[in-house]
Structure formats: C-alpha cells, structure tokens
Amino acid sequence: MSAPHPPRGTTRRSLLGGAGLGFLALALGACSSRETVAAAGTATGSSGFTVTDMRGVQVTFDAPVQRIATTVIPSPSMLAAVDGGYGKIVGINESTKQANQQGLFGEMYPESKTTTTISPSSFTPNIETITTLEPDVVFQWADQGDGLVEPLETAGFKTVCLLYGTQEYLETWMQLFSTILGKPERGTEIVQWMHTEIDRLKKELSGVTTPVRVVHLGQSGDGYSASNKTSYMHYWMELAGGQNMAADNISPENVVSAEQLIEWDPEVITLGGFDARMPAEVYADKSLASLSAVRNRRVYKAPLGGYRWEVPCAESPLMWQWAAELFHPDRTGHNLRAAMKEKIAYLYGYDVSEAQIDAALRLELNSASAGYDVFSA
C-alpha cells in the first residue's frame, strides 16, 4: 500500500499508481468485508458518468470535473490526495482556509492559503461568490441544517451531498471524490490502506481488557464541549483502545460541565484543532484539577497535518495511530514519525521535513504532557 518517497528536494508530484482493483471492486466490497455506504458511479457515455450522493440523489456529469467548490471543511485535502494536486479546487470553507494558513497543507500547496471562501464555518453557501467561480460541482452537507442545499440547486449547480460521522461515510467520500475526479483506482487504494491500518490496530490492541477513559474536548464559550457517539472522534477513540466517556452526552452543542467531567474522570483528554485551547490551559483550570488526566499530565492537543486529524480526512489512519500510542504506549510500535514521512509522500507527493513533522504533531504545545517525547525525532 505504500508508495516510494519523492526524491530529495521534490515538493510535489503525482503518485497515482492504483492497486488496479478499480472502483467497482470497492463498491462491491471486494477489498473488505466491511459494509460501505454505496456511492456507485455509472457510465453515461464515452466520458460521462453518474454518481449517487449520500442523499440517494443521482448527479450526472458529462466528464471528470475540472473546477470544484466545497463547503465541507476537510474535503480539500482529500481531493488533493486523490487528484495528486490542488489545481481543481476553486472555493472552500472559511474554516478550511484557516487550517491551511496554520498548518502543513498551506506549505505543501501555498495557493490553498488564498483560495476564495464560499461559506463560513456554518456551511451557508455564498451563491453570488460561487456563481463567479463557475464550479463543475459543489460539495455540501446533506444533514447540517435546512437551507444549505436548496439554494445551490436552485442556482443550477451540480450539488453532491455528504453525510458525517462514521468510518463508512469517510470511505464513501473517497469513492465519490475519486469517481468524480476520474481516478477511481486511487480511491480504492486509499480505502484499502485504511482497512489495513484498522486491522493492524485491532490486532495490536486485541489484548486490551480495560479501555482507557477518554474525552475529546472542544471549546464552547469559556467552557467545554465533548464529542459524543455521533462524532467521528468516537470512532477513533474506540478503535485506539479508549472508552469515550462522553458517548451519551446529548446536551445542546455537546456542552459539558466541570462537574460532569469530574464524574467521568477521564484518564486522557484530547483537544480539538478548531479552537485555540491548549493543554496548558486545561492544566491551569482549577475546576478540573482532580481529573486523572490533569493530575497525570495526559492532556494532548490533536495534530494538524494536511488537515486537522481528529475529523475524517485522508490522514485519518495517522490519527488512529497517534491516539493508540498515547492510550496504550506499551502495545504499539511508536513509529508514527516514519509513518507520517511515508504517507504524506504517498498522499500528497510531498517530502515532509523533520521540522514540519514536529509542527504537525504540536511537539512544543504538548511538551509538558506525559509521554509525548515518544514522538520526538
């Protein structure tokens, strides 16, 4: 599943060698016994095709697309991983641009830091701006509230809608993106890599009898929110041998009180990348001083690689490995840096430096947290 490293000094090149299994094999489950949500593409002519999006709506194209606008925050890095470049992306979410300007993706693709924004983080599309960009397709959420899809379709844009929350959904995104970009074998190959990593982690952690108590926190005003079982964070917390203590948190906006966190008493806290809260602030929060994760200095800011790792993205297997190495350091091989070097080359054709790996893993921000030196060079 791995691709060779780019030659020293090469920053980007196409690494699109497919596994040769094709999109149809993936759609039929040939690469895994796992059930994957259907996103089948069908031919409509010598160069045309039809996809079924995650609403069950069929969208027909005359040819592989050349201009893409997307409100879906993690999708540009996935599109670049499939396509071997960023050149077809003309419009993105404001939150995506912020990540591009802060992290590795903007270093790999400098143009991504100035891409036109077509929506704020609320996903509401700016129809006037999108019209000026003349996209061949717009990607939008199917389930993030009313008024997000209808304006796009009313304006005449081919709109492909996505669902969020599970690994199966992530795999469907890869199928849709690779079909629409005319590179179905690439999507098959990336999903196969994900399946290989899932199987590896399950084997490594098969002896875990007591999962580590974990919460993944974001910021909500001056307080906290905690990811529940409807989130993708729940998936990787469990895959990595953790128990998501907030799995059944159904409070508005997932807000969680200090009292609830004390009751859960997480052994590990991970912090999301959509806000500026750092481990040092959690350690300094007197209301959380009794938490096991605070007393034992096991609070960690999640990495920012080609995208924010905690949400579904092309680099999700690297997030799974990061979490497993933190949750169960005695059961893993501690080879995340080598995996990053190899897989960032594979996904983006980019020879990442040691300093860039340090930054992506947030070594400095996590330096006061227990065991984080395992990620040092």
GUVO-158208 format. One record per residue (C-alpha): x, y, z. Coordinates in steps of 0.02 Angstrom, whole numbers, plus 50000, padded with zeros to 5 digits. Layout:
BEGIN
R   east  north     up
R      X      Y      Z
...
//
This chain:
BEGIN
R   east  north     up
R  50000  50000  50000
R  50144  50119  50020
R  50219  50225  49883
R  50404  50268  49871
R  50467  50430  49944
R  50486  50575  49825
R  50666  50612  49776
R  50754  50727  49899
R  50709  50906  49858
R  50548  50861  49768
R  50399  50951  49844
R  50254  50883  49744
R  50224  50755  49611
R  50087  50639  49555
R  50085  50474  49649
R  49933  50396  49572
R  49985  50216  49547
R  49824  50121  49584
R  49804  49948  49653
R  49719  49901  49490
R  49563  49840  49577
R  49452  49980  49517
R  49306  50071  49592
R  49183  49933  49553
R  49278  49810  49661
R  49270  49929  49808
R  49085  49964  49782
R  49052  49778  49786
R  49155  49754  49944
R  49297  49659  49861
R  49431  49746  49962
R  49349  49714  50130
R  49206  49626  50212
R  49155  49790  50295
R  48993  49864  50234
R  49020  50029  50146
R  48882  50152  50103
R  48850  50142  49915
R  48911  50285  49808
R  48914  50197  49643
R  48962  50282  49482
R  48889  50225  49317
R  48942  50267  49141
R  48827  50376  49036
R  48933  50384  48880
R  49112  50386  48821
R  49160  50516  48951
R  49003  50548  49054
R  48952  50465  49217
R  48825  50473  49357
R  48855  50464  49544
R  48730  50435  49683
R  48764  50553  49827
R  48731  50519  50010
R  48552  50581  49999
R  48520  50448  49868
R  48510  50582  49733
R  48588  50545  49564
R  48701  50680  49489
R  48759  50664  49309
R  48920  50735  49236
R  48975  50746  49056
R  49158  50720  49102
R  49275  50717  49253
R  49263  50886  49338
R  49392  51024  49322
R  49326  51154  49445
R  49271  51110  49623
R  49191  51215  49759
R  49159  51139  49929
R  49087  51197  50095
R  49139  51031  50176
R  49285  51079  50286
R  49402  50927  50272
R  49366  50888  50090
R  49502  50991  50000
R  49645  50890  50074
R  49554  50729  50025
R  49525  50794  49848
R  49710  50840  49834
R  49759  50667  49896
R  49650  50585  49763
R  49695  50702  49621
R  49880  50723  49652
R  49865  50912  49665
R  49762  51061  49718
R  49732  51142  49549
R  49547  51098  49529
R  49489  51173  49694
R  49420  51348  49669
R  49315  51378  49825
R  49324  51319  50007
R  49253  51345  50181
R  49323  51487  50287
R  49374  51360  50421
R  49471  51260  50292
R  49568  51414  50242
R  49613  51447  50424
R  49684  51272  50439
R  49779  51293  50275
R  49856  51453  50338
R  49909  51375  50503
R  49970  51204  50453
R  50063  51089  50335
R  49936  51095  50193
R  49974  51277  50158
R  50159  51235  50148
R  50127  51094  50027
R  50004  51195  49924
R  50033  51383  49951
R  49887  51426  49838
R  49770  51346  49965
R  49802  51489  50086
R  49719  51615  49970
R  49580  51510  49892
R  49412  51601  49882
R  49297  51561  50026
R  49119  51512  49978
R  49047  51487  50152
R  49081  51524  50335
R  49104  51382  50459
R  48913  51368  50467
R  48918  51299  50288
R  48793  51425  50219
R  48841  51444  50035
R  48876  51615  49961
R  48784  51592  49798
R  48848  51753  49722
R  49029  51705  49753
R  49003  51527  49693
R  48925  51592  49533
R  49080  51692  49492
R  49188  51536  49515
R  49086  51432  49390
R  49117  51263  49475
R  49078  51099  49389
R  49023  51028  49558
R  48986  51092  49733
R  49006  50978  49884
R  48887  51014  50028
R  48825  50929  50185
R  48662  50833  50173
R  48619  50841  50358
R  48685  51001  50436
R  48526  51103  50433
R  48396  51175  50317
R  48439  51299  50183
R  48611  51232  50138
R  48571  51129  49982
R  48417  51207  49903
R  48499  51375  49860
R  48638  51284  49767
R  48519  51176  49666
R  48402  51322  49632
R  48551  51416  49561
R  48585  51271  49444
R  48743  51198  49522
R  48776  51012  49517
R  48774  50977  49704
R  48841  50818  49783
R  48792  50798  49965
R  48886  50706  50102
R  48847  50633  50274
R  48961  50641  50425
R  49004  50532  50574
R  49067  50358  50532
R  49214  50272  50450
R  49095  50200  50320
R  49044  50377  50274
R  49226  50428  50257
R  49255  50284  50138
R  49104  50337  50037
R  49178  50512  50022
R  49336  50437  49950
R  49234  50338  49823
R  49134  50490  49770
R  49285  50604  49758
R  49388  50479  49659
R  49246  50440  49539
R  49206  50623  49508
R  49391  50660  49480
R  49405  50515  49357
R  49529  50418  49466
R  49428  50277  49545
R  49579  50164  49573
R  49658  50296  49684
R  49506  50298  49797
R  49509  50108  49807
R  49692  50112  49856
R  49671  50242  49995
R  49524  50147  50069
R  49625  49986  50064
R  49762  50074  50163
R  49632  50124  50293
R  49570  49946  50307
R  49747  49881  50328
R  49776  50003  50471
R  49611  49959  50554
R  49658  49775  50551
R  49833  49812  50618
R  49770  49916  50764
R  49638  49788  50810
R  49773  49655  50815
R  49894  49761  50916
R  49760  49808  51043
R  49669  49642  51050
R  49736  49609  51224
R  49665  49769  51298
R  49537  49717  51427
R  49507  49886  51508
R  49493  50031  51385
R  49568  50197  51437
R  49438  50326  51492
R  49446  50466  51363
R  49358  50627  51315
R  49388  50736  51163
R  49356  50917  51210
R  49321  51071  51109
R  49286  51248  51166
R  49111  51311  51199
R  49117  51492  51253
R  49228  51493  51405
R  49186  51312  51440
R  49199  51143  51355
R  49108  51032  51231
R  49135  50844  51223
R  49118  50736  51068
R  48981  50604  51083
R  48949  50441  50992
R  48879  50528  50837
R  49051  50603  50801
R  49197  50532  50705
R  49303  50560  50861
R  49203  50423  50946
R  49258  50303  50809
R  49445  50328  50829
R  49437  50338  51019
R  49364  50164  51024
R  49475  50096  50884
R  49629  50155  50980
R  49577  50065  51138
R  49484  50203  51227
R  49312  50220  51306
R  49228  50381  51256
R  49157  50441  51420
R  49050  50570  51329
R  48973  50442  51211
R  48798  50477  51277
R  48821  50664  51300
R  48666  50739  51219
R  48672  50914  51291
R  48644  51060  51170
R  48802  51091  51068
R  48883  50948  51166
R  48921  51067  51309
R  48992  50979  51462
R  49015  51046  51638
R  49164  51030  51752
R  49054  50927  51868
R  49015  50804  51730
R  49198  50789  51683
R  49241  50755  51865
R  49110  50617  51869
R  49182  50539  51710
R  49361  50563  51772
R  49447  50536  51603
R  49622  50464  51605
R  49663  50550  51441
R  49597  50712  51366
R  49624  50756  51185
R  49592  50933  51123
R  49523  50975  50952
R  49601  51089  50823
R  49452  51203  50789
R  49494  51318  50934
R  49647  51387  51020
R  49635  51298  51188
R  49797  51211  51234
R  49846  51081  51365
R  49925  51216  51474
R  49754  51298  51493
R  49672  51135  51546
R  49810  51103  51673
R  49782  51280  51740
R  49593  51258  51756
R  49569  51237  51943
R  49395  51164  51920
R  49475  51014  51832
R  49622  50989  51950
R  49554  50825  52018
R  49541  50739  51848
R  49657  50592  51822
R  49708  50662  51652
R  49758  50827  51733
R  49845  50752  51885
R  49944  50633  51773
R  49978  50763  51637
R  49890  50667  51499
R  49808  50808  51403
R  49857  50822  51219
R  49820  50940  51075
R  49773  50841  50919
R  49890  50855  50769
R  49868  50969  50619
R  49943  50887  50466
R  49871  50907  50293
R  49712  50937  50391
R  49650  50930  50572
R  49675  50747  50608
R  49532  50722  50731
R  49397  50735  50597
R  49379  50616  50448
R  49513  50656  50320
R  49639  50574  50204
R  49761  50558  50350
R  49640  50477  50473
R  49745  50319  50496
R  49885  50429  50563
R  49764  50498  50693
R  49714  50322  50744
R  49897  50279  50769
R  49931  50439  50867
R  49788  50400  50985
R  49838  50218  51007
R  50016  50268  51051
R  49951  50387  51184
R  49816  50273  51254
R  49919  50112  51257
R  50104  50155  51238
R  50156  49980  51292
R  50064  49897  51148
R  50118  50000  50997
R  50275  50011  50892
R  50297  50200  50911
R  50333  50228  50727
R  50216  50373  50693
R  50351  50489  50627
R  50407  50361  50499
R  50226  50330  50451
R  50199  50516  50427
R  50352  50529  50315
R  50293  50386  50208
R  50107  50426  50200
R  50119  50613  50171
R  50229  50569  50022
R  50101  50441  49968
R  49950  50554  49988
R  50019  50721  49930
R  50183  50684  49841
R  50274  50793  49968
R  50438  50759  50058
R  50396  50820  50233
R  50540  50881  50341
R  50575  50834  50521
R  50533  51011  50574
R  50366  51001  50484
R  50328  50836  50572
R  50369  50920  50739
R  50248  51060  50699
R  50109  50943  50638
R  50122  50840  50798
R  50125  51001  50901
R  50279  50945  50996
R  50304  51111  51082
R  50122  51131  51135
R  50118  50953  51204
R  50292  50955  51279
R  50230  50966  51460
R  50116  50814  51438
R  50167  50642  51495
R  50245  50525  51368
R  50240  50646  51222
R  50427  50637  51197
R  50397  50469  51113
R  50351  50571  50958
R  50515  50667  50956
R  50642  50632  50819
//
